[in-house]
Amino acid sequence: MASVRFELSLNENFSALLPGVREAVITSADTVNLTLDALSTKLTDTIATTLDVPPGHVLAGPGSGALLQQFLTTFAAGGEVVHAWPSFEMYPLLARNAGATAIAVPLNDFTHDLSAMAAAVTESTRVVLICNPNNPTGTTVDGVALGKFLDHLPPEVLVLIDEAYADFADPAAIANGLQHCREDARVCVVRTFSKSYGLLGLRVGYLVADPAVIARLAPGGYFYRVSTTAQAAAFAALRAEAAMRRHCAEVADERERVHAALRRIGWPVPHSEANFHWLPLGADNDRFVRFCAAEGVVVREIAGAGVRVTVGTREANDALIDLALRFAGVDR
């Protein structure tokens, strides 16, 4: 493997830090020896105000992964967790860690097969996970489809919508998870500052749910704390939302450019609403990964089903397009 030129396997956000974030991180270093707001009460209130929901509907935590684990441990232990597949690779592990059984339902045309997922729900089902946009395919579930799906679920089953990449999506193409959460006490939404806000290394996220759900999760907040530095960065990031939206739009523009180039090759790349692409290359998955690695570009095969490629800088994306053309034997 050549030395790494472009890391395109981790879905990182390569935009510049949002205004104020660097300064907030540096300033917070002066108080890391103090307890301060250990339970992120002020951050929770600020997130709630930003989302226009009551504070009692929000729980902050050290990244969406930790919140997913906390949620499944609290609500799914001893039961089943239904999720699409391939989807976020950690879902099966998170379910096992919680003492639950993961029930994977294959995608249909790279998208959540909501009918099949509803049919997979049994009396043992405690939670249904919906990754929207889906990682690794980038496809979305719209509001109409989600509403019909909810109509077919038993009242005791919770639905957790994982919106880690939602800020990169066209709002018209994706269900409004928060609106469904307001209207249906079974629906919960988990989000992260790692992707669109670019705070991946600091680990901070939040969950929005009915107060009864939050109340069950709250005791775990003593052990799933958001660090002082992460809180400071999150406050700065929230104040810079306009810049965040511009960064997401720039990523989306590059995403569309790369998608068009990959489709011209003839590859069946689904349209993505996230900051990555899904290349279902079949028997050539691993060969393409190794072909890219030999040129210093790191991409990732997932579940043996395809290759996920992050939307990087323009230079990195150009390199990826060039490699794809060479691999496919297509002239520019």
C-alpha positions as CSV (number, residue, x, y, z in Angstrom):
1,M,0.0,0.0,0.0
2,A,1.3,3.4,-0.9
3,S,1.5,6.2,1.7
4,V,-1.9,7.8,2.2
5,R,-2.6,10.8,0.0
6,F,-6.4,11.0,0.7
7,E,-8.3,9.3,3.4
8,L,-11.8,8.8,2.0
9,S,-13.1,5.9,4.2
10,L,-14.2,7.6,7.4
11,N,-16.9,10.1,6.3
12,E,-14.9,13.0,7.7
13,N,-15.9,16.6,7.0
14,F,-13.0,18.3,5.3
15,S,-14.5,21.8,5.5
16,A,-12.6,24.4,7.5
17,L,-13.5,24.7,11.2
18,L,-16.6,26.7,11.8
19,P,-16.0,30.3,13.0
20,G,-15.3,30.5,16.7
21,V,-14.7,26.7,17.3
22,R,-10.9,26.9,17.5
23,E,-11.1,29.9,19.9
24,A,-13.7,28.1,22.0
25,V,-11.6,25.0,22.3
26,I,-8.5,27.0,23.3
27,T,-10.3,29.1,25.9
28,S,-11.9,26.0,27.4
29,A,-8.5,24.6,28.3
30,D,-8.3,27.1,31.1
31,T,-11.2,25.4,33.0
32,V,-10.8,21.7,32.3
33,N,-9.8,21.2,35.9
34,L,-13.3,22.3,37.1
35,T,-16.6,20.5,37.1
36,L,-18.6,23.3,35.6
37,D,-21.8,22.1,33.8
38,A,-21.2,18.4,34.2
39,L,-24.6,17.4,32.9
40,S,-24.6,19.8,29.9
41,T,-27.7,21.6,31.1
42,K,-26.9,24.8,29.3
43,L,-26.0,23.0,26.1
44,T,-29.2,21.0,26.3
45,D,-31.2,24.2,26.7
46,T,-29.4,25.8,23.8
47,I,-30.0,22.8,21.5
48,A,-33.7,22.8,22.5
49,T,-34.0,26.5,21.7
50,T,-32.3,26.0,18.4
51,L,-34.7,23.1,17.5
52,D,-37.8,24.8,19.0
53,V,-38.5,21.9,21.4
54,P,-38.8,22.0,25.2
55,P,-35.6,21.2,27.1
56,G,-37.2,18.2,28.6
57,H,-37.2,16.6,25.1
58,V,-33.4,16.7,24.7
59,L,-30.5,14.7,26.0
60,A,-26.9,15.6,25.2
61,G,-24.2,12.9,25.1
62,P,-20.7,12.2,24.0
63,G,-21.5,11.5,20.3
64,S,-24.4,9.8,18.7
65,G,-22.7,6.4,19.0
66,A,-22.7,6.7,22.8
67,L,-26.3,7.8,22.8
68,L,-27.3,4.9,20.5
69,Q,-25.7,2.5,23.0
70,Q,-27.3,4.2,26.0
71,F,-30.7,4.1,24.2
72,L,-30.5,0.4,23.3
73,T,-29.2,-0.6,26.7
74,T,-32.1,1.1,28.3
75,F,-34.9,0.1,26.0
76,A,-33.9,-3.0,24.0
77,A,-32.1,-5.3,26.5
78,G,-33.5,-8.8,26.3
79,G,-35.5,-8.0,23.1
80,E,-34.9,-7.5,19.4
81,V,-33.7,-4.5,17.4
82,V,-34.8,-4.3,13.8
83,H,-32.6,-2.4,11.4
84,A,-31.8,-2.2,7.6
85,W,-28.7,-3.8,6.2
86,P,-26.3,-2.7,5.1
87,S,-26.6,0.2,7.3
88,F,-24.4,1.7,10.1
89,E,-21.9,-1.0,10.8
90,M,-22.1,-0.6,14.5
91,Y,-25.8,-1.4,14.9
92,P,-25.3,-5.2,15.4
93,L,-22.5,-4.6,17.9
94,L,-24.5,-1.9,19.8
95,A,-27.4,-4.3,20.0
96,R,-25.2,-7.2,21.3
97,N,-23.6,-4.8,23.8
98,A,-27.1,-4.0,25.1
99,G,-28.1,-7.6,25.5
100,A,-30.4,-7.5,22.5
101,T,-30.7,-9.4,19.2
102,A,-30.2,-7.5,16.0
103,I,-32.6,-8.3,13.2
104,A,-31.1,-7.2,9.9
105,V,-33.5,-6.5,7.0
106,P,-32.0,-6.3,3.5
107,L,-32.2,-3.0,1.6
108,N,-34.4,-2.8,-1.4
109,D,-32.8,-0.9,-4.3
110,F,-30.2,0.5,-1.8
111,T,-33.0,1.9,0.4
112,H,-34.8,0.9,3.6
113,D,-37.4,-1.7,2.8
114,L,-39.9,-0.4,5.2
115,S,-42.6,-3.0,4.4
116,A,-40.1,-5.8,5.1
117,M,-39.0,-4.1,8.3
118,A,-42.5,-3.7,9.5
119,A,-43.1,-7.4,8.8
120,A,-39.9,-8.3,10.8
121,V,-41.4,-6.7,13.9
122,T,-42.6,-9.2,16.4
123,E,-43.7,-9.2,20.0
124,S,-40.0,-9.3,21.0
125,T,-39.2,-6.1,19.1
126,R,-38.3,-3.2,21.3
127,V,-36.6,-0.8,18.9
128,V,-36.5,-0.1,15.2
129,L,-33.5,1.8,13.9
130,I,-33.7,4.0,10.8
131,C,-30.5,5.5,9.5
132,N,-31.6,8.6,7.5
133,P,-29.7,9.2,5.2
134,N,-28.6,5.6,5.3
135,N,-24.9,4.9,5.9
136,P,-23.4,3.5,3.6
137,T,-25.8,4.0,0.7
138,G,-26.7,7.7,1.2
139,T,-30.3,7.0,0.4
140,T,-33.2,8.5,2.3
141,V,-36.7,7.7,3.7
142,D,-39.2,10.5,3.0
143,G,-41.9,11.7,5.3
144,V,-44.8,9.9,3.5
145,A,-43.0,6.5,3.6
146,L,-42.1,7.0,7.3
147,G,-45.6,8.0,8.2
148,K,-47.0,4.8,6.6
149,F,-44.4,2.7,8.3
150,L,-45.3,4.1,11.7
151,D,-49.0,3.3,11.1
152,H,-48.0,-0.4,10.9
153,L,-46.0,-0.5,14.1
154,P,-47.3,-1.6,17.5
155,P,-47.7,1.2,20.1
156,E,-45.0,-0.2,22.4
157,V,-42.1,-0.2,19.8
158,L,-39.8,2.7,19.8
159,V,-38.4,4.1,16.5
160,L,-35.0,5.7,16.7
161,I,-34.0,7.8,13.6
162,D,-30.3,8.2,13.2
163,E,-29.8,11.5,11.5
164,A,-26.0,11.7,11.6
165,Y,-25.9,12.9,8.0
166,A,-29.2,14.7,7.7
167,D,-27.7,18.2,7.3
168,F,-26.2,17.2,4.0
169,A,-29.6,16.2,2.6
170,D,-32.1,18.1,0.5
171,P,-34.9,18.7,3.0
172,A,-37.4,17.8,0.3
173,A,-35.8,14.4,0.0
174,I,-35.9,13.3,3.6
175,A,-38.4,12.8,6.4
176,N,-38.5,15.6,9.0
177,G,-37.6,13.4,12.0
178,L,-38.2,16.2,14.5
179,Q,-41.7,16.7,13.2
180,H,-42.5,13.0,13.5
181,C,-41.0,13.1,17.0
182,R,-43.3,16.0,18.0
183,E,-46.4,14.1,16.6
184,D,-45.6,10.6,17.8
185,A,-44.2,9.7,21.2
186,R,-42.7,6.5,19.8
187,V,-40.3,8.4,17.5
188,C,-36.9,9.5,18.7
189,V,-34.1,11.3,16.8
190,V,-30.4,11.1,17.4
191,R,-28.0,13.6,15.9
192,T,-24.3,14.4,16.1
193,F,-22.0,17.4,15.8
194,S,-19.3,15.1,14.2
195,K,-20.3,15.4,10.6
196,S,-22.0,18.6,9.4
197,Y,-20.5,20.7,12.3
198,G,-17.0,19.1,11.9
199,L,-16.5,18.2,15.6
200,L,-15.7,14.6,15.0
201,G,-12.7,14.5,17.4
202,L,-14.6,16.0,20.3
203,R,-17.5,13.6,20.5
204,V,-20.8,15.4,21.2
205,G,-24.3,14.7,20.1
206,Y,-27.9,14.8,21.3
207,L,-31.1,12.8,21.3
208,V,-34.6,14.3,21.0
209,A,-37.5,12.2,22.3
210,D,-40.7,12.3,24.4
211,P,-40.0,13.4,28.0
212,A,-40.9,9.9,29.3
213,V,-38.1,8.5,27.1
214,I,-35.6,11.2,28.2
215,A,-36.5,10.5,31.9
216,R,-35.5,6.8,31.5
217,L,-32.2,7.8,29.9
218,A,-31.3,10.7,32.2
219,P,-29.7,8.7,35.0
220,G,-27.1,7.4,32.5
221,G,-26.2,11.0,31.8
222,Y,-23.9,10.9,34.8
223,F,-21.7,8.4,33.0
224,Y,-22.2,9.6,29.4
225,R,-21.0,13.1,29.9
226,V,-20.0,15.7,27.3
227,S,-16.6,17.1,28.1
228,T,-16.1,20.8,28.9
229,T,-14.1,21.3,25.7
230,A,-16.7,19.5,23.5
231,Q,-19.5,21.7,25.1
232,A,-17.6,24.8,24.4
233,A,-17.0,23.8,20.7
234,A,-20.7,22.8,20.4
235,F,-21.9,26.3,21.6
236,A,-19.6,27.9,19.0
237,A,-20.7,25.6,16.3
238,L,-24.4,26.3,17.0
239,R,-23.7,30.0,16.7
240,A,-22.1,29.4,13.3
241,E,-25.1,27.5,11.8
242,A,-25.2,29.7,8.7
243,A,-21.6,28.8,8.0
244,M,-22.3,25.2,8.6
245,R,-25.2,25.3,6.1
246,R,-22.8,26.8,3.5
247,H,-20.2,24.1,4.1
248,C,-22.9,21.4,3.7
249,A,-24.0,23.0,0.4
250,E,-20.4,23.0,-0.8
251,V,-20.1,19.3,0.1
252,A,-23.4,18.6,-1.7
253,D,-22.1,20.4,-4.8
254,E,-19.0,18.2,-4.9
255,R,-21.1,15.1,-4.1
256,E,-23.2,15.8,-7.2
257,R,-20.1,16.3,-9.4
258,V,-18.6,13.1,-8.3
259,H,-21.9,11.2,-8.6
260,A,-22.2,12.4,-12.2
261,A,-18.7,11.2,-13.0
262,L,-19.2,7.8,-11.5
263,R,-22.5,7.3,-13.3
264,R,-20.9,8.2,-16.6
265,I,-18.7,5.2,-16.1
266,G,-21.8,3.1,-16.0
267,W,-21.6,2.1,-12.4
268,P,-25.0,1.8,-10.6
269,V,-24.2,4.4,-7.9
270,P,-27.4,5.4,-6.0
271,H,-28.0,9.1,-5.5
272,S,-26.6,10.1,-2.1
273,E,-28.0,12.7,0.2
274,A,-25.0,12.3,2.6
275,N,-21.3,13.1,2.3
276,F,-20.3,9.8,0.7
277,H,-21.1,7.6,-2.2
278,W,-21.9,3.8,-2.4
279,L,-20.3,1.8,-5.2
280,P,-21.9,-1.6,-5.5
281,L,-19.1,-3.2,-7.5
282,G,-19.9,-6.8,-6.7
283,A,-16.9,-9.1,-7.2
284,D,-14.8,-6.1,-7.9
285,N,-15.3,-4.5,-4.5
286,D,-12.1,-5.6,-2.9
287,R,-10.1,-5.2,-6.1
288,F,-11.2,-1.6,-6.3
289,V,-10.3,-0.9,-2.7
290,R,-6.8,-2.3,-3.3
291,F,-6.4,-0.5,-6.6
292,C,-7.1,2.8,-4.8
293,A,-4.9,1.9,-1.9
294,A,-2.0,1.3,-4.3
295,E,-2.4,5.0,-5.3
296,G,-2.6,6.3,-1.7
297,V,-6.4,6.7,-1.7
298,V,-8.2,4.9,1.1
299,V,-11.8,3.8,0.5
300,R,-13.8,1.1,2.3
301,E,-15.6,-2.1,1.5
302,I,-18.6,-2.7,3.8
303,A,-20.5,-5.9,4.5
304,G,-19.1,-7.4,1.3
305,A,-21.9,-5.4,-0.5
306,G,-20.1,-2.4,-1.9
307,V,-17.5,0.3,-1.4
308,R,-18.2,3.5,0.5
309,V,-16.3,6.6,-0.6
310,T,-16.3,9.9,1.3
311,V,-16.8,13.2,-0.5
312,G,-13.5,14.8,0.1
313,T,-11.7,18.0,-1.0
314,R,-11.9,18.8,-4.7
315,E,-8.3,17.5,-5.2
316,A,-9.2,14.2,-3.4
317,N,-12.4,13.8,-5.4
318,D,-10.5,14.4,-8.7
319,A,-8.1,11.7,-7.7
320,L,-11.0,9.3,-6.9
321,I,-12.7,10.0,-10.3
322,D,-9.4,9.4,-12.1
323,L,-8.9,6.1,-10.3
324,A,-12.4,5.0,-11.1
325,L,-12.0,5.8,-14.8
326,R,-8.7,3.9,-14.9
327,F,-10.1,1.0,-13.0
328,A,-13.1,0.8,-15.4
329,G,-10.9,1.3,-18.4
330,V,-12.9,4.3,-19.5
331,D,-11.3,7.3,-21.2
332,R,-12.0,10.8,-19.9
